[in-house]
Amino acid sequence: MKKKYIHLKLLSFLSNLRYLDISNTNVSGTLAPEFGNLTMLEELLLFKTRISGEIPASFGNLKALKVLDLSQNQLSGAIPQEIASLKRLTRISLLENELSGEIPENIGELQELDTLLLWTNSLNGTLPQKLGSNGKLQHLDVSTNSLTDPIPQNLCLGNKLFKLILLSNRLVDQLSKSLTNCTSLAWFRIQNNQLNGSIPYGFGSFSNLTFVDLSTNNFSGPIPEDFGNAINLAYVNISQNQFDSVLLDNLWNATVMQVFSASSAKLIGKIPDFVGCRSLYKIELQGNSLNGSIPWDISHCERLLSLNLSRNSLTGIIPWEISTLPSITDVDLSRNFLTGMIPSNFGNCSTLRVPQVQGVLGLVADGHMQQAASFPWLDSTAP
């Protein structure tokens, strides 16, 4: 069957063509080798079309190219080694294709590269070890591939990297301490890998950092104390790790933190007092070995929407202050060792949603035994 190319035979006579945008169209077929004739081209935008097949090796002739965007297509095969010879490239975006094989090592030596977006492909091997050594890298996203080996040491050499997204790969080893000098970082997502060791101290001091997701790895040791002093950190997820450590006493002091998730993270000890948690709207601490009582000063969390403390070893009474939170909608305190009375004012909490789950005989409410099915989030069965 004859291949259907995107023919550029006429365009190839336009020797001075510098900008080509055929993006967001229904153009289909495969990329013709004639693309390599556009030697003056500086920007090539072919994202979100129906292009399939391989990227031609003739792209290596586009020596003037600064921006290459072939994202959100159906491209397959390997990234051509010839791409790494385009010394003027500042941006490479090949995300959401069906590319396979390894990332060409020499891409890490491109002196002008500031953006590399390769997420949602089937790439394997390692990240180029010299990536970031040019001191200009700002945005790296290679998530949802099958990349292995440690994270390169010099990703933030120029301290300009603001988005580092490596989630859902097979990255191993410890986080490089060089990343703790990357004060430009705003988004840091490395969840769902096989990283281990402790989380280095320093991330909490980054004034630009707003989003951190380290979940579903094998991190261990203490949670860095500087997380509680973070200035702009709004989202933290450290769930599904192996910390075997306590929560920080100053954890809720992070002034703009909105979401803190540390479920199934092998946390021990007590829940710290909630003084300072005024910006939080979601707290997830389920599936740990936390003990002691639920701090009564949870009323300080005046924006809280969701609280999950289930599957721990908490004891004592249920603070009635939970029901006074003006926006609370979801509470799960199940599978703990809570005792005493169910505060009567829970029934008057108009914002609280009660999920329909099977309950058992449980806590005392209004002086009478009542099925916990009425308050299933209080199911008193032990873990």
N, C-alpha and C positions, 0 to 999 in steps of 0.2 A: 504494500500500500504506500502510495506516494506521500511523503511528509508534507504537512501544511505549515509553511514558514510565515512568520511576519516579515514580509519582504521589504527591504529598505534600499532596493536598487536605485530608485530615484533619489532617495535621501543621500545615498552614498556619493552623489555628484555634488552635494552641497558641502563643499570642503570646509566652509567657515561656520557650519552649524555648531552652536555652542550649548544650546538648551533644547532638550526633547522631553516632553511630558505626554504620555499616552495612558496615564494612570486613571483608575476608577472608571474603566470602560469594559465593554464586553469583548474586547480583542482576545482572540484565541490563537492556538497554534504553537509553534516552537520558535525559539530565537534563531534567526538566520545568521550565518557567519559574517554577512555583510555589515553587521553592526561594527565590526572592527575597522571599517573604512572611515568611520566618523572620528578622525584623529584629532579634531579640534574641540570635540564635545567636552563640556565641563560638568554638566548635570544630566543624568539619565534617570528619569522617573517612570517606572513601569509597574508601580504597585497596584494591587487590587484589580487584577485583570484575570483572564483565564489562560494565561500562558503556561505551557507545560514543557517537558523535556529538560535537557541539560543547558547549563550556561556555556556558551561557546568559548573555546580557548582564545579565539580572536579578540575577546575583550581585553586581552593583554596589550593590544595596539592602541587603546584609548589613553594615551599618555597624558592628556590634559585633564582627564576626568577627576573631579573633586567630590562629587556626590553620586553614589550608586544605590538606587532603591528599587529592588525587585521583590519586595515583600508581598505577602498575601497572594501568592500564586500557587501553582502546582509543579514547581520546578523540582527536579530530581537529580540524582547523581552527586558527584563531589563538587566542592567549591574549587574552581580551577586555580592551580598554583600561579597562573599568570596574573591573577588579581593582585597578588602581593608585589608585582612589579610596577604598579601604578603609584608612583611616588607622591603624587599630589592629592591623593584621596584623603578627605577629612571625615567622610561619613559612609559607612557600609551598612545597609539594611537589607537582610535576606530573610527576615522573620516569617514564620508561618508558611513554610514550604515543605517539601519532602526531601530535603537535602540530606545526604549521608556522608560517611567517611570522616576524615579529620579536617580540622581547621588548618589551613596552610601556616606553617610555623613562621614564615617571613612576614605575615600580616602584622606580627608584633614589632616589626622593624620599620613600619610606615611612619615617617617622621611627622606627618601632619594629621594623623588620625585622631579624632576626638570622640567619635561615636561608632560603636560596633554592636549591632542588633541582630542576633541570630536565633532568637527564641522560637521554640516549637518547631524543631526539625528532628532529625534522627542522627545528629552528629555524635561522634565518639572520639576517643583519644584524649588529648590534653589541651588546655588553653595554651596559646603561644607564650612561652616563658618570658619573652621580652616585652609582652604587652604592657603598655603604660610607661615604658622606659623613655618615651619621647617627652614625657612631662606634660602632655596635652590632653590625656584621656579624661573625658567628662562623663560619658554614659556608656556602661557596659551591661548588656543583658543577653545572656546565653542560656536562659532557663529552659527547662523541659527538653533536655537532650540526654545524652548518656556519657557526658564528659567525666573523666576520672583524674586521679592524681591531685596533688596539693594546688591551692590557689597561688598564682604567681606572686612573687615578692614585691614587684615594683608597679602594681596597678595604679597607685596614687603618688607616684614619684613627684609629680608637679603640684600636688595638692589642689587639683582642680576637679577630681572625680566627685560627682554629686549623686549619681545613681549607680549602685552596684547590685545587680540582680542575677543570682546564680542558682536559683531554686530548682529543685527536682532534677538533679544530676546524680552522679556517683562520686562526688568530690570527697577526698579523705584527708587525714592528718589534722594538725592543729591550725587554728587561725594564726596568720602571721602577725607578729607584734607591730610590724610596719603599718598595718591598717589603723592602729591606734594613734597614728600621727596624721591621719587623713581627715583633718578638721573641716574640709569642704563637703563631706558626705552628708546627704540629706535622707536618702532611701537606701536601706541595707537589708536585702532579702536573700538568705542562704538556706531557707528551710528545705527539708526533705533531701538531705544528703547523708554522708557518713562521717561528718567532721567530729573530732573528739578533742580531749583536753579541756582546759578551762577557758572561759571567756576572758580575754585580756582586759585589764583595767584601762580605762581611757575613753571609751565610747560615750559615756555619760557626760563628758565635758565638752562634747562637740556642740557648738551653738547652733549649727544648721540641722542637726539630726532630728528628724520627726518620726521616722518609721523604721522599726527594727523587727525582723522576724528570723529567729534562730531555731525555730521549732523542728521537731522530728530529725534530730541528730543524736550524737552520743556525747554531748558536752557534760562535764562533771565539775565538781568543786564548787566554791562559793560563787554566788551571784555578785558581780562587781558593785561595790558600794556607791560608785558614782552614778548609777542608774537613778538613785533617789534624788540626786542633785541636778538632773538634766533640766535644761532651760526650756527647750522646745520639743522634747520627746513626747509624742502624742500616742503612739501605738507600740506596744512591746508584746511579743509572743515568744516565750521560751518553753512552750509545752513539749512533752514527749522527749525529755532528755534524762540524764542520769546524775542529777546534781548531788543528791544525798546531802543536802544543805538546808539551812534555814532561810526564811524570808528576811529581807533587810528591815531593820527598825525604821529606817527613813524612807521606805519604799514609796509611800503615798505622798511624799513631799515634792515629787516632780510636778511642777506648777501647772503644766498643761496636759498631763497624761490623761487620755480618754479611755484607752483600752489596755488592760493588763491581763494577759492569759498565761498561766503556768500550770495547765492541767497535766496530770500523769508525768510529772517532772521529778519524782522522788524527793519531794520537799518534806522536811520534818520541822518539829518545833511548833511555835504558836503563831497565830495570825497577829501581825503588829497592829497597834492602835491605829484607828482610821483618821486621826487628826491630819489635816492637810489634803484630804482626797476630794476636794470640791469639784474638780473638773472631770473625775472619772464617771463614765456611764456604763462600763462593762468590766466585771471582775470574774475571772474564771480560775478557780483553784481546785477543781474537782480531781479525784483520783490520786491523792497524795497521802501522806501519813501525818497530816497536821493534827495537833491535839490542843487541849485547853478549850477555853470558851470563845464564843464569838464576841468581839469587843463591842460594848454597848454604844461607843461613840461613832458607830456606823452612820448615825444621823448627820455627821459632817459630810457624807457623800451625797450631797443634795441633788446632784444630777444623775444619780445612778438609775439605770434602766434594768440591768440584768445582773444577778448575783448567783453564782454557782459554787457552792461549798460542799457538794455531795461527795460521797465515798472517801471520807476522811475518818478521823477518830475524835471528832469534836465532842465536848461534854458541856454540861451546864444547861442553862435555860436559853430560850430563844429571845433575843432582845426585842421588846415591843417597838423599839425605835425604827425597825425595818419598815413597819407599816406606815410610818410617818413620812417616808421618803416621797416627795411629791410626784415623781414620774416612774416609780418602780413598776415594772410589768412582769418580770420573770424572776422567780426565786426557787432555787433547788437546794434544800438542806438534807436531802435523803441520805440514808445509809451512814449515819453517824450514831452517837450515843447520847443524844440530847434528851433532857428530862424536864420535868415540871409541867407547867400549864401552857397550852397554846394561847398566846395573848388574844383576848377577846376582840381587840380592835382590828385584827387581821380581816375579820369578816366585813368590816366597813371600809376596807381599802379598795377604792373604786378602780384604781389603775391596774391592780394585780390580776394577771391571768393565771388560772388554775388549770394545768394540763390534766387530761383524763387518763390516769394510769391506775393500775390496780394497787389498792392500799391494804393495810393490815391494821388490827387493833393497835392503838398507839398511845399518843400523849393524852393527857387530861385536858379537857376544854370545858370551862365554865363549871367545874366540879363534877363532870360526868365523863365516863369513858366514851370516846367517840372514835369511829373508824377513821384512820388516817387517809382513807380515800377522799374525805372531805377536804383534807389538806395534803395531797399526795407528795408535795415537795418536802413534807416533814416526816416521811416514812421513817419510823424509828428502828427499822431492822438494821442489824450490824452489818458491816461490809462483808 
